[in-house]
Amino acid sequence: MAPTDYLDAPPDSAELTDYDRAHMKAYMRVLDAASDGADWREAVSVIFEIDPQAEPERARRVHDSHLARARWMTEHGYRRLLHGKPL
């Protein structure tokens, strides 16, 4: 994915979105990084290709919002996948 393919924040929806489906891999990667204790700055640099030194506020917003959506997916979104809503 190119850096421009990521919104600063995923759409806020109670349903799976096309954006969620398109960025499932990034969600998994940001969850893995967080569970491994990786520094958020390293994660945002590697996963989203955003330089946290050059764009600190945006980098934090992108990281935190995608991590929150990834966590939502593990708590709620996966159910939509299990009930026949394909990726």
VEXVO-579675 format. One record per residue (C-alpha): residue number from 1; residue in one letter; z, x, y. Coordinates in steps of 0.5 Angstrom, whole numbers. Example, Ala and Ser with C-alpha at 12.3 -4.5 7.8 and 13.67 -1.06 7.14 Angstrom:
# VEXVO-579675
+-----+-----+-------+-------+-------+
:   n : res :     w :     u :     v :
+-----+-----+-------+-------+-------+
:   1 :   a :    16 :    25 :    -9 :
:   2 :   s :    14 :    27 :    -2 :
+-----+-----+-------+-------+-------+
# end
This chain:
# VEXVO-579675
+-----+-----+-------+-------+-------+
:   n : res :     w :     u :     v :
+-----+-----+-------+-------+-------+
:   1 :   m :     0 :     0 :     0 :
:   2 :   a :    -1 :     2 :     7 :
:   3 :   p :     4 :     2 :    12 :
:   4 :   t :     1 :    -3 :    16 :
:   5 :   d :     1 :    -8 :    10 :
:   6 :   y :     8 :    -9 :    11 :
:   7 :   l :    11 :   -14 :    16 :
:   8 :   d :    18 :   -12 :    20 :
:   9 :   a :    21 :   -17 :    16 :
:  10 :   p :    19 :   -21 :    10 :
:  11 :   p :    18 :   -29 :    11 :
:  12 :   d :    24 :   -32 :    11 :
:  13 :   s :    23 :   -38 :     5 :
:  14 :   a :    27 :   -41 :     0 :
:  15 :   e :    20 :   -41 :    -4 :
:  16 :   l :    16 :   -35 :    -7 :
:  17 :   t :    11 :   -33 :    -2 :
:  18 :   d :     4 :   -29 :    -2 :
:  19 :   y :     8 :   -24 :     1 :
:  20 :   d :    13 :   -23 :    -4 :
:  21 :   r :     8 :   -23 :   -10 :
:  22 :   a :     4 :   -18 :    -6 :
:  23 :   h :    10 :   -14 :    -5 :
:  24 :   m :    14 :   -14 :   -11 :
:  25 :   k :    13 :    -7 :   -13 :
:  26 :   a :    16 :    -5 :    -6 :
:  27 :   y :    22 :   -10 :    -7 :
:  28 :   m :    24 :    -7 :   -14 :
:  29 :   r :    23 :     0 :   -11 :
:  30 :   v :    28 :    -1 :    -5 :
:  31 :   l :    33 :    -4 :   -10 :
:  32 :   d :    33 :     2 :   -14 :
:  33 :   a :    34 :     6 :    -9 :
:  34 :   a :    40 :     2 :    -6 :
:  35 :   s :    43 :     2 :   -13 :
:  36 :   d :    42 :    10 :   -14 :
:  37 :   g :    45 :    11 :    -7 :
:  38 :   a :    39 :    14 :    -4 :
:  39 :   d :    40 :    14 :     4 :
:  40 :   w :    36 :     8 :     7 :
:  41 :   r :    32 :    13 :    11 :
:  42 :   e :    29 :    17 :     5 :
:  43 :   a :    28 :    10 :     2 :
:  44 :   v :    24 :     7 :     8 :
:  45 :   s :    20 :    14 :     9 :
:  46 :   v :    18 :    14 :     2 :
:  47 :   i :    17 :     7 :     0 :
:  48 :   f :    14 :     4 :     7 :
:  49 :   e :    12 :    10 :    10 :
:  50 :   i :    16 :     9 :    16 :
:  51 :   d :    19 :    15 :    20 :
:  52 :   p :    26 :    13 :    21 :
:  53 :   q :    26 :    19 :    27 :
:  54 :   a :    20 :    17 :    30 :
:  55 :   e :    22 :     9 :    30 :
:  56 :   p :    29 :     8 :    28 :
:  57 :   e :    30 :     1 :    30 :
:  58 :   r :    24 :    -1 :    26 :
:  59 :   a :    25 :     3 :    20 :
:  60 :   r :    32 :     0 :    19 :
:  61 :   r :    29 :    -7 :    20 :
:  62 :   v :    24 :    -6 :    15 :
:  63 :   h :    29 :    -3 :    10 :
:  64 :   d :    34 :    -8 :    11 :
:  65 :   s :    30 :   -14 :    11 :
:  66 :   h :    26 :   -12 :     5 :
:  67 :   l :    32 :   -10 :     1 :
:  68 :   a :    35 :   -17 :     3 :
:  69 :   r :    29 :   -21 :     1 :
:  70 :   a :    29 :   -16 :    -6 :
:  71 :   r :    36 :   -18 :    -7 :
:  72 :   w :    34 :   -26 :    -6 :
:  73 :   m :    29 :   -25 :   -11 :
:  74 :   t :    34 :   -22 :   -16 :
:  75 :   e :    39 :   -28 :   -15 :
:  76 :   h :    34 :   -34 :   -13 :
:  77 :   g :    27 :   -32 :   -13 :
:  78 :   y :    26 :   -30 :   -20 :
:  79 :   r :    27 :   -37 :   -22 :
:  80 :   r :    21 :   -39 :   -19 :
:  81 :   l :    17 :   -34 :   -23 :
:  82 :   l :    21 :   -37 :   -30 :
:  83 :   h :    19 :   -44 :   -28 :
:  84 :   g :    11 :   -42 :   -29 :
:  85 :   k :    10 :   -40 :   -22 :
:  86 :   p :     6 :   -34 :   -23 :
:  87 :   l :     5 :   -27 :   -19 :
+-----+-----+-------+-------+-------+
# end
